[in-house]
């Protein structure tokens, strides 16, 4: 495992949590590769990259993963579990890199995968994102911020005429 993987905490023994750990490790690896972060850098998402939305979200998820393990009463994984998770993370990162490197007109080498697996993974990711969004909305409401939830399709339907004018429109400074 690379040095930055220690920020994720130990590989969990629980299958579901190990899968989450593996997917997050693969995402961090792809992020680091995409942004050409020095392999000697021991921080999973260096501070310079946390200014970007993707980096900030990834760093937050790495911290959450580590904290959940520290607070968990579940046992850590055995050495065999760690080796399997490391192999799975390497494979997942390789697949993600190949997909990211694929350009229109070329095909990336992909491991065979059932369509149902891809659909269920996409559905799980969508559900996780919706859950995080709902938690964020609730957090903002508790802080007194009036939040209007907007469906993804609604954003594209608004035209300039439908949008409310800016507050400072027409005011000279």
PLY file of the C-alpha trace (Angstrom):
ply
format ascii 1.0
element vertex 173
property float x
property float y
property float z
element edge 172
property int vertex1
property int vertex2
end_header
0.00 0.00 0.00
1.19 3.53 -0.69
1.87 5.88 2.23
-1.24 7.98 1.58
-3.46 4.90 2.06
-2.84 5.10 5.81
-5.18 8.13 5.83
-8.03 5.77 4.92
-7.37 3.71 8.02
-7.06 -0.05 8.22
-8.76 -2.26 5.65
-12.08 -3.25 7.25
-12.94 -6.92 7.84
-16.61 -6.36 6.96
-17.24 -7.07 3.26
-19.40 -3.98 2.57
-17.08 -1.61 4.36
-14.06 -3.22 2.67
-15.74 -2.61 -0.69
-16.26 1.06 0.23
-12.64 1.31 1.37
-11.43 -0.27 -1.89
-13.54 2.03 -4.07
-12.39 5.12 -2.18
-8.75 4.01 -2.42
-9.18 3.53 -6.17
-10.76 6.99 -6.52
-7.89 8.60 -4.62
-5.38 6.73 -6.77
-7.08 7.91 -9.98
-7.25 11.48 -8.63
-3.55 11.43 -7.79
-2.71 10.03 -11.22
-4.97 12.48 -13.04
-3.43 15.49 -11.30
0.10 14.02 -11.41
0.63 14.22 -7.67
4.15 13.21 -6.65
4.14 9.56 -5.47
6.39 10.59 -2.58
3.57 12.83 -1.23
2.19 11.05 1.85
-1.09 12.99 2.06
-3.93 11.36 0.11
-5.24 14.71 -1.21
-2.64 17.47 -0.72
-3.87 20.87 0.50
-3.24 22.55 -2.88
-5.77 20.22 -4.51
-8.46 20.66 -1.85
-9.37 24.04 -3.35
-11.05 22.19 -6.21
-14.49 20.74 -5.62
-13.38 17.23 -6.54
-10.36 17.40 -4.24
-12.34 18.84 -1.35
-15.03 16.15 -1.68
-12.45 13.39 -1.90
-10.50 14.69 1.11
-13.74 14.90 3.10
-14.60 11.30 2.22
-11.09 10.10 3.14
-11.42 11.80 6.53
-14.90 10.35 7.04
-13.65 6.85 6.22
-10.82 7.16 8.73
-13.06 8.59 11.45
-15.71 5.91 10.96
-13.05 3.25 11.45
-11.66 4.90 14.56
-15.14 5.09 16.07
-16.17 1.60 14.93
-16.11 -1.36 17.27
-15.73 -3.80 14.37
-12.46 -5.70 14.13
-9.80 -4.75 11.62
-9.17 -6.98 8.64
-6.76 -9.89 8.69
-3.63 -9.86 6.54
-5.41 -11.95 3.89
-8.28 -9.45 3.82
-5.81 -6.59 3.41
-4.07 -8.32 0.53
-7.38 -9.01 -1.22
-8.49 -5.41 -0.72
-5.17 -4.08 -2.00
-5.46 -6.28 -5.10
-9.06 -5.18 -5.63
-8.08 -1.52 -5.22
-5.28 -1.93 -7.74
-7.63 -3.58 -10.22
-10.32 -0.94 -9.68
-7.78 1.86 -10.09
-6.45 0.29 -13.28
-9.97 0.02 -14.72
-10.72 3.61 -13.74
-7.47 4.86 -15.29
-8.19 2.98 -18.51
-11.68 4.42 -18.67
-10.41 7.94 -17.96
-7.70 7.57 -20.60
-10.15 6.38 -23.27
-10.80 9.06 -25.87
-13.59 9.24 -28.42
-12.83 6.94 -31.30
-10.67 4.61 -29.20
-11.62 1.81 -26.89
-10.17 1.18 -23.47
-9.30 -2.32 -22.40
-11.94 -3.31 -19.90
-12.32 -6.36 -17.76
-15.45 -8.33 -18.61
-18.34 -7.17 -16.49
-21.98 -8.09 -16.38
-24.38 -5.35 -17.33
-26.33 -5.90 -14.13
-23.17 -5.28 -12.07
-22.57 -1.97 -13.82
-26.21 -0.97 -13.40
-26.30 -1.89 -9.73
-23.01 -0.05 -9.10
-24.33 3.05 -10.86
-27.57 2.82 -8.89
-25.66 2.47 -5.61
-23.52 5.49 -6.45
-26.62 7.51 -7.33
-28.29 6.53 -4.06
-25.15 7.42 -2.09
-25.00 10.83 -3.76
-28.70 11.45 -3.05
-28.17 10.47 0.58
-25.20 12.85 0.90
-27.20 15.63 -0.74
-30.14 15.07 1.62
-27.79 15.11 4.62
-26.22 18.35 3.39
-29.64 19.96 2.89
-30.65 18.95 6.40
-27.38 20.28 7.81
-27.90 23.63 6.09
-31.51 23.84 7.30
-30.38 23.22 10.87
-27.97 26.13 10.43
-30.88 28.37 9.43
-30.22 28.46 5.71
-33.34 28.34 3.56
-32.63 25.56 1.05
-34.67 24.98 -2.08
-34.08 21.51 -3.47
-33.97 21.46 -7.24
-34.26 18.35 -9.37
-31.42 17.77 -11.84
-33.67 18.25 -14.88
-35.03 21.56 -13.58
-31.64 23.28 -13.83
-31.52 22.84 -17.58
-35.06 24.11 -18.20
-34.53 27.58 -16.79
-33.84 30.26 -19.34
-32.53 33.74 -18.74
-36.08 35.17 -18.81
-37.26 32.77 -16.10
-34.45 33.56 -13.69
-34.86 36.28 -11.09
-32.76 39.40 -11.68
-29.59 39.83 -9.66
-29.86 42.01 -6.55
-27.43 44.62 -7.79
-28.84 44.82 -11.28
-29.35 48.43 -12.32
-27.44 49.87 -9.36
-24.42 52.01 -10.12
-21.39 51.80 -7.91
0 1
1 2
2 3
3 4
4 5
5 6
6 7
7 8
8 9
9 10
10 11
11 12
12 13
13 14
14 15
15 16
16 17
17 18
18 19
19 20
20 21
21 22
22 23
23 24
24 25
25 26
26 27
27 28
28 29
29 30
30 31
31 32
32 33
33 34
34 35
35 36
36 37
37 38
38 39
39 40
40 41
41 42
42 43
43 44
44 45
45 46
46 47
47 48
48 49
49 50
50 51
51 52
52 53
53 54
54 55
55 56
56 57
57 58
58 59
59 60
60 61
61 62
62 63
63 64
64 65
65 66
66 67
67 68
68 69
69 70
70 71
71 72
72 73
73 74
74 75
75 76
76 77
77 78
78 79
79 80
80 81
81 82
82 83
83 84
84 85
85 86
86 87
87 88
88 89
89 90
90 91
91 92
92 93
93 94
94 95
95 96
96 97
97 98
98 99
99 100
100 101
101 102
102 103
103 104
104 105
105 106
106 107
107 108
108 109
109 110
110 111
111 112
112 113
113 114
114 115
115 116
116 117
117 118
118 119
119 120
120 121
121 122
122 123
123 124
124 125
125 126
126 127
127 128
128 129
129 130
130 131
131 132
132 133
133 134
134 135
135 136
136 137
137 138
138 139
139 140
140 141
141 142
142 143
143 144
144 145
145 146
146 147
147 148
148 149
149 150
150 151
151 152
152 153
153 154
154 155
155 156
156 157
157 158
158 159
159 160
160 161
161 162
162 163
163 164
164 165
165 166
166 167
167 168
168 169
169 170
170 171
171 172
